[in-house]
Amino acid sequence: MKELTLGASAKLTSPHLFAAIVTKDDAGRVNIMGASWITFASLRDAKMVFCISDSGYTGGIVESTKKASLCFVTEKIADKIFKCCTTSGRTTDKIEAFGIALSELEGFDVPVPDGTGVAFSLELDEVVGGCDHGIYVCSVKKAVQLSEEPVVMAFDGYSRVGIL
Ligand SMILES: Cc1cc2nc3c(=O)[nH]c(=O)nc-3n(C[C@H](O)[C@H](O)[C@H](O)COP(=O)(O)O)c2cc1C
């Protein structure tokens, strides 16, 4: 038996889910962060959960607007979404900086990046706090498939993304 840090355990339990959490602030500015701490949480009612660091920009926007699109992406857009993990929407307009094209979808309050495979339109129910990440419990308003290409996952303890 070997005791592990959480970082080391993340490498050993890879791959992990990876998705873009897309938000739109009250001024209409869209931001994207990449996230792995996501899970399906309930089927009836349909719920998804994601965990966002208190130090990031996205959490505050989800709390104020109560809306997000959660987008599992194909290889077409994976590099650009991975870049969205390297900087904060607080200081960078990532949509412009990384040349990300967005599309509006029926039933979605927040646009989705082109190259998305599976997208969920989410509405925030509650945030469970306490540690350095908030746990965002969301209702799924709509789920859609936009491409038949596989969606990417995060490998090697979140150090790269790719298909299985
Ligand atoms: C593969 C990968 C997965 C990540 N997963 C999460 C996550 O689940 N939650 C989180 O808060 N940050 C996660 N991050 C870090 C955020 O993407 C990063 O802090 C980002 O800059 C936050 O953007 P924002 O400040 O615009 O919200 C992850 C980073 C990588 C590379």
The ligand as an SDF file (V2000), in Angstrom:
LIG
                    3D

 31 33  0  0  0  0  0  0  0  0999 V2000
   -7.5220   19.3810  -17.9980 C   0  0  0  0  0  0  0  0  0  0  0  0
   -7.9140   20.5000  -17.0400 C   0  0  0  0  0  0  0  0  0  0  0  0
   -9.0480   20.3560  -16.2470 C   0  0  0  0  0  0  0  0  0  0  0  0
   -9.4400   21.3870  -15.3700 C   0  0  0  0  0  0  0  0  0  0  0  0
  -10.5390   21.2010  -14.5830 N   0  0  0  0  0  0  0  0  0  0  0  0
  -10.9300   22.1840  -13.7440 C   0  0  0  0  0  0  0  0  0  0  0  0
  -12.0850   22.0240  -12.9230 C   0  0  0  0  0  0  0  0  0  0  0  0
  -12.7830   21.0190  -12.9730 O   0  0  0  0  0  0  0  0  0  0  0  0
  -12.4000   23.0470  -12.0840 N   0  0  0  0  0  0  0  0  0  0  0  0
  -11.6520   24.2020  -11.9940 C   0  0  0  0  0  0  0  0  0  0  0  0
  -11.9880   25.0850  -11.1970 O   0  0  0  0  0  0  0  0  0  0  0  0
  -10.5730   24.3790  -12.7840 N   0  0  0  0  0  0  0  0  0  0  0  0
  -10.2000   23.4220  -13.6540 C   0  0  0  0  0  0  0  0  0  0  0  0
   -9.1270   23.6060  -14.4600 N   0  0  0  0  0  0  0  0  0  0  0  0
   -8.4440   24.9210  -14.4430 C   0  0  0  0  0  0  0  0  0  0  0  0
   -9.2370   26.0100  -15.1980 C   0  0  0  0  0  0  0  0  0  0  0  0
   -9.5160   25.6070  -16.5350 O   0  0  0  0  0  0  0  0  0  0  0  0
   -8.4100   27.3260  -15.2060 C   0  0  0  0  0  0  0  0  0  0  0  0
   -8.1670   27.7380  -13.8750 O   0  0  0  0  0  0  0  0  0  0  0  0
   -9.0690   28.4390  -16.0120 C   0  0  0  0  0  0  0  0  0  0  0  0
   -8.0970   29.4040  -16.2960 O   0  0  0  0  0  0  0  0  0  0  0  0
  -10.2450   29.1070  -15.3080 C   0  0  0  0  0  0  0  0  0  0  0  0
  -10.7620   30.0920  -16.1780 O   0  0  0  0  0  0  0  0  0  0  0  0
  -11.6740   31.3030  -15.6990 P   0  0  0  0  0  0  0  0  0  0  0  0
  -10.8750   32.0870  -14.6620 O   0  0  0  0  0  0  0  0  0  0  0  0
  -11.8910   32.0860  -16.9650 O   0  0  0  0  0  0  0  0  0  0  0  0
  -12.9150   30.7440  -15.1200 O   0  0  0  0  0  0  0  0  0  0  0  0
   -8.6940   22.5890  -15.3000 C   0  0  0  0  0  0  0  0  0  0  0  0
   -7.5510   22.7140  -16.1040 C   0  0  0  0  0  0  0  0  0  0  0  0
   -7.1640   21.6800  -16.9670 C   0  0  0  0  0  0  0  0  0  0  0  0
   -5.9220   21.8530  -17.7990 C   0  0  0  0  0  0  0  0  0  0  0  0
  1  2  1  0
  2  3  1  0
  2 30  2  0
  3  4  2  0
  4  5  1  0
  4 28  1  0
  5  6  2  0
  6  7  1  0
  6 13  1  0
  7  8  2  0
  7  9  1  0
  9 10  1  0
 10 11  2  0
 10 12  1  0
 12 13  2  0
 13 14  1  0
 14 15  1  0
 14 28  1  0
 15 16  1  0
 16 17  1  0
 16 18  1  0
 18 19  1  0
 18 20  1  0
 20 21  1  0
 20 22  1  0
 22 23  1  0
 23 24  1  0
 24 25  2  0
 24 26  1  0
 24 27  1  0
 28 29  2  0
 29 30  1  0
 30 31  1  0
M  END
$$$$
